[in-house]
Amino acid sequence: MWKAVDDLLACGVTEGLFPGCAMAAGQGTRVLFTSVHGTLTQGDGRCVTHTTRYDVGALTRVMATVPLVLYALERGLVSLDDRLDRWLEEVPQDKREITLLHLLTHTSGLSPSFLLAQEAENDRDALGALMRHPLSGSVGG
């Protein structure tokens, strides 16, 4: 069974579904299986290791954002083609083509390694920091 799990994770990295992953399975205090594949971010030379730690906050989009967006889509409140400027004022030129679909599929060009705590002066500046931060890729790419 563990080989199948490991092969599935390796395939995800190879096919570009995600840049890297670390996985551990256990029962009680016993570690039954561990596996690592890929790099920290796309095009990054830093490999995922057995000591790599991921931010659990990344689960927010699966557990909260996606269900809320699906609810809003079902009721016609939003469209996947809605651009940022429909919802936000003063969107910089380089971010005006970003849509809800781009944000949900990680094709907005926004940096995957953007550290908000380092770039925002305070909580109120979070959106401003994101708008000021340069894109790391092309929108839709």
C-alpha positions in Angstrom: 0.0 0.0 0.0 2.8 2.5 0.9 4.4 2.1 -2.5 1.1 3.0 -4.2 0.9 6.2 -2.0 4.5 7.0 -2.7 4.0 6.5 -6.5 0.9 8.7 -6.4 2.8 11.5 -4.7 5.8 11.2 -7.1 3.4 11.3 -10.0 1.7 14.5 -8.7 5.1 16.2 -8.6 6.2 14.8 -12.0 2.9 16.0 -13.7 3.3 19.4 -12.1 0.2 19.2 -9.9 2.3 20.5 -7.0 6.0 21.3 -6.7 6.7 19.1 -3.7 5.3 17.2 -0.8 6.1 15.6 2.5 4.0 12.8 3.9 4.1 10.8 7.1 1.7 8.1 8.4 1.6 6.6 11.8 -0.4 4.8 14.4 -0.1 5.9 17.9 3.5 6.8 18.5 4.8 4.5 15.7 5.8 6.0 12.3 4.7 3.6 9.6 5.8 5.4 6.5 7.4 8.7 5.4 8.0 10.1 1.9 9.3 13.3 0.4 9.3 14.5 -3.2 10.0 17.6 -5.2 10.9 21.2 -4.3 9.5 23.9 -2.0 8.1 26.0 -4.9 8.0 25.6 -8.6 11.4 26.3 -10.1 13.0 26.3 -6.7 16.2 24.4 -6.1 15.4 23.8 -2.4 14.2 20.2 -2.1 11.5 19.0 0.3 13.1 17.0 3.1 11.8 14.9 6.0 12.1 18.0 8.2 10.2 20.4 5.9 7.2 21.8 7.6 4.2 23.2 5.7 1.8 25.8 7.0 -1.4 24.1 8.0 -3.2 27.3 7.0 -2.9 26.1 3.4 -5.9 23.9 4.3 -8.1 27.1 4.6 -8.8 27.1 0.9 -10.0 23.5 0.9 -12.0 23.7 4.1 -13.4 27.2 3.8 -12.7 29.1 0.6 -13.8 26.4 -1.9 -17.1 25.6 -0.2 -17.9 29.3 0.1 -17.1 30.0 -3.5 -19.1 27.0 -4.7 -22.1 28.3 -2.6 -21.7 31.8 -4.1 -21.4 30.4 -7.7 -24.5 28.2 -7.2 -26.5 31.3 -6.2 -25.1 33.5 -9.0 -23.3 35.9 -6.6 -19.9 35.5 -8.3 -18.5 34.2 -11.5 -15.1 32.5 -12.0 -14.4 35.2 -14.6 -14.9 38.1 -12.1 -11.7 40.2 -12.0 -10.2 41.6 -8.8 -11.4 45.1 -9.7 -15.0 44.0 -9.4 -14.4 43.5 -5.7 -11.5 45.7 -4.8 -10.7 49.4 -5.4 -7.4 50.6 -6.8 -6.1 47.3 -8.3 -2.7 47.9 -9.8 -2.4 47.6 -13.6 -0.3 44.3 -13.3 -3.1 42.6 -11.4 -6.2 43.9 -13.3 -6.5 40.7 -15.3 -6.5 38.4 -12.3 -9.8 36.5 -12.0 -11.4 34.4 -9.3 -10.5 31.4 -11.3 -6.8 32.4 -11.4 -6.8 32.8 -7.6 -8.5 29.4 -7.0 -6.2 27.6 -9.4 -3.0 29.3 -8.4 -2.5 30.8 -11.9 -2.8 34.5 -10.9 1.0 35.1 -11.1 1.0 36.0 -7.4 4.1 34.8 -5.6 3.7 31.4 -3.8 6.3 32.4 -1.3 4.8 35.8 -0.4 5.3 36.3 3.4 2.6 38.7 4.5 4.0 39.1 8.0 7.2 40.5 6.5 5.7 42.8 3.9 2.6 44.3 5.6 3.2 47.0 8.2 0.1 45.8 10.2 -3.1 43.9 9.7 -4.8 46.8 7.9 -2.0 46.9 5.4 -2.3 43.2 4.4 -4.2 43.9 1.2 -2.0 46.9 0.3 1.1 44.8 0.7 -0.3 42.1 -1.6 -1.2 44.8 -4.2 2.3 46.3 -4.0 4.1 43.0 -4.3 5.3 42.3 -7.8 3.9 39.3 -9.7 6.2 36.3 -9.9 4.7 35.0 -13.1 2.2 35.8 -15.8 -1.5 35.9 -15.1 -3.1 32.7 -16.3 0.3 31.0 -16.6 
